[in-house]
Amino acid sequence: MNKKANSKVKQQYDAKPVFPRCANCKHYKSEEKIEEGYYANWTKEVNMRCGLGGFAIKKHGTCRMHERK
């Protein structure tokens, strides 16, 4: 390995980190609603809630009780 590769391994460099956020937490709860349009139908994610506390959340939110799916 060259000097740069050794440095990356030593520093535990991660090019694509996965940050703790509500959308990738196992406690994340939501519902899908079918929206009807003139030309097409689509699904919309609604009622996003925390499974632990039951309160409304945003997908990019985070807390200290995060557990990966």
N, C-alpha and C positions, 0 to 999 in steps of 0.2 A: 504494500500500500504506500501511496505517496504521502507527503506531509499534510496536504489538505484533507485527504480522506481520513488520516489518523486523527486530525483535529476534530472532524465531524463526529467520529466515533467517541472520542474522549468527551466532547461537549454534549453528546446525545442529541445532536441536531435532528429536527423533524421538519421536513419541508411541508407536510400537510397535517398540522395538528388538529385534533378534535377537541374543541373547547366544551366544558360542561355548560349546557344550556337546556332549557325546558324541553325543547323539541327532541333531544336525544336522551331524555330521562325516562326511566321505566314507570314513573308516577304520572307522566303526561297523559291527559285524557282529552278527547275531542270528539265531535260528531261531524258527519258529512251531510251536507244539505244539497239537494239537486236544484239548481237554478235553471229556470226555463227561459230561453230567449226566443226571439223571432226566428232566427236561423238555426240555432243549435242549443243544446243543453250542456251544462257543465256542473261539476261538483265544487262546492265551497266548504271549507273547513270552518266550523262554527263551534261556539260553546267550549273554548279551550280553557281547561281547568287543571289545577294541581290535584292529583289523586290523594295526597296526604292532607292538605289543608282545605281543599274544596273551593279555594278562591280563584278568581279569574286571573289568567296569566297571559304573557306574550311569549311567542315561540323562542325569542332570543333572550329571554330572561334567565336568571340563574339563582340558585340558593345553596346553602351549605348542606342540604339533605339530598343533593343530586346523586343518583345512581344510574350508571349507564345501562341502556337496554341490552 
